[in-house]
Amino acid sequence: MRVNRILLSSALVVVALVLQVSVLARLHLPGAVPDLLLLTVLGLAMVYGHVGGALVGFGAGLLADLAPPADHAAGRYALVLCVTGYFAGLIRPENGRLKSATGPMAVVVAAAVGSTLLYAGVGALVGDTAARHVGLPGLLFSAALYDLLLAPFVVPGVMWLARRADNDPLTETGSAAKAGDISSGWLSSGTGLRVGGRRGGIGALKAKARTRSARVGRIKGVKRL
């Protein structure tokens, strides 16, 4: 991963973990606790892809495993967020644009349910049966509901910061070629001109100007002879 990605991911993960432990966990909501750390990993994974999402998820989960007041085996949540970040990165849009919020919201619900099931499954393997006493259906419903309500305030902002740190042309001007493509798209959609085309484009106007200047030069040369 790039240095700017590592720095941004580390900062966002630390802030999300602090808010989750010091604020969200103290609300004492029924069922699960809103997983701000999971939403942060999802937002980064949908920008960085499956490899970056897996790395960020593993680091974030390991930090949550070691940070107090964690009372479970170290590496348990790291595995959960690593798998979640990997699969969330697989649905990253190719052009970086999200056509609607339906897809990301479905990813949030699937990640909330899947991470809760995976966490409970890993816990059952190591002898942790807390999920059985609390009630797994209630945990699944509350986790999906809380994360779905919190997602519109977290995921878009995380994705915007990730793109901006990468100098993504969707947020600010990146390379000259990509910037040219975007500006030409804006011009063609906003004015009806075909930039660089044969009709009505800037390239066509320049070509006509060169042709006229060449004709004028020829005419002047003939007159001098």
RAZIUR-V353670 format. One record per backbone hydrogen bond with DSSP energy under -0.5 kcal/mol. NH is the residue of the N-H (numbers start at 1). CO is the residue of the C=O. Records with the same first field share a line. If there is no record, write none. Layout:
NH->CO, CO
This chain:
6->2
7->3
8->4
9->5
10->6
11->7
12->8
13->9
14->10
15->11
16->12
17->13
18->14
19->15
20->16
21->17
22->18
23->19
24->19
25->20
26->23
27->24
36->34
39->35
40->36
41->37
42->38
43->39
44->40
45->41
46->42
47->44
48->44
49->45
50->89
52->48
53->49
54->50
55->51
56->52
57->53
58->54
59->55
60->56
61->57
62->58
63->59
64->60
65->61
66->62
67->63
70->67
76->73
79->75
80->76
81->77
82->78
83->79
84->80
85->81
86->82
87->83
88->84
89->85
90->86
91->87, 88
92->89
96->93
99->97
104->100
105->101
106->102
107->103
108->104
109->105
110->106
111->107
112->108
113->109
114->110
115->111
116->112
117->113
118->114
119->115
120->116
121->117
122->118
123->119
124->120
125->121
126->122
127->124
128->123
129->127
132->129
133->129
134->130
135->131
139->135
140->136
141->137
142->138
143->139
144->140
145->141
146->142
147->143
148->144
149->145
150->146
151->147
152->148
153->150
154->150, 151
155->151
156->151
158->154
159->155
160->156
161->157
162->158
163->159
164->160
165->161
166->162
167->164
168->163
171->168
172->168
179->175
180->176
181->177
182->178
183->179
184->180
185->181
186->182
187->183
188->184
189->185
190->186
191->187
192->187, 188
193->187
194->199
195->193
197->194
200->198
205->201
206->202
207->203
208->204
209->205
210->206
211->207
212->208
213->209
214->210
215->211
216->212
217->213
218->214
219->215
220->216
221->217
222->218
223->219
224->220
225->221
